[in-house]
Amino acid sequence: MSRNFLSAAAPVLLLVAAASAHAQARLALLDAGAEPRQPIRYQLQPGRSERAQMDLQVQMALSFGGQTLPLAATPPVRMNLELTSSEVATDGSARIRFVLSSIEAIGEGPQVTQANQSLSSIKGLSGWYRMDARGNVLESHVDPASNANDTTRAVLQDLEQSMQRISTPFPEQAVGQGARWQVTQDVNNNGVQMSQTAEFTLRSRSNNRLELEVRYVDVNFDSVPNLPAGAKLDSARISGGGTTSLPLDRLGPRASSAAVIDLGLAITAEGQTQALGMNLGIQQAVEPAD
């Protein structure tokens, strides 16, 4: 099992729920939506406990010389997370603890067996994150694993960065149905420097429940380490989106999304340059397990 597979699972681990050096997020309100308008704020209570189930499926393909070569799909991964709001301040900010109670690859065969052997090293990981009432993650921490190996330590580092992208930031302004805002997040993780932009649309609001649509708009890589000799990243595109049903008084949403990332590489060897394309498809779903 490659580390890339484990790293791909990390952002989804805490998709619903968030490090010392945290990802920076910038929010731009595009349209305040229709009247009536009101601010969107989380309404969490201390001592609330929930469970969430998350599923992840990743597929990859390479293209070279006009030919497309699908790579073997990694097995679907299912994760269960326990969440508890341990503290809620008067300003609405909350400290939320999490425990990864289970994680497993689904299916049969040697690839699934190998995946589960690697994934077993991160079962039981725990930590906490603190976010404000607008969904901005302020700080977070992943507890060190007692059985940490190189793979586990790598996943822990990925989790620290992934936890900064697990909540949905809301505009400061009051908004109504049809409101749209963009969130751009800058990430520096294991030498990869990138930014990703997503656009959110408020489809409806009923009391404290939001129905959101998300569309992936842009992705940029400023630095990508460990490329083959003579290779450079020429282009990067992201497409896709999903939906989120979010009760403001709960710790996690019900959400599903599908994203496609296309990377274009130029590889120069012996004076000749060839184009190599990489296509990464990611499907993920989150739902309450209570």
Secondary structure, 3 states (H helix, E strand, C coil): CCHHHHHHHHHHHCCCCCCCCCCEEEEEEEECCCCCCECCCCCCCCCCEEEEEEEEEEEEEEEECCEEEECCCCCCEEEEEEEEEEEECCCCCEEEEEEEEEEEECCCCHHHHHHHHHHHHHCCCEEEEEECCCCCEEEEEECCCCCCCHHHHHHHHHHHHHHHHCCCCCCCCCECCCCEEEEEEEEEECCEEEEEEEEEEEEEEECCEEEEEEEEEEEEEEECCCCCCCEEEEEEEEEEEEEEEEECCCCCCEEEEEEEEEEEEEEEECCEEEEEEEEEEEEEEEEECC
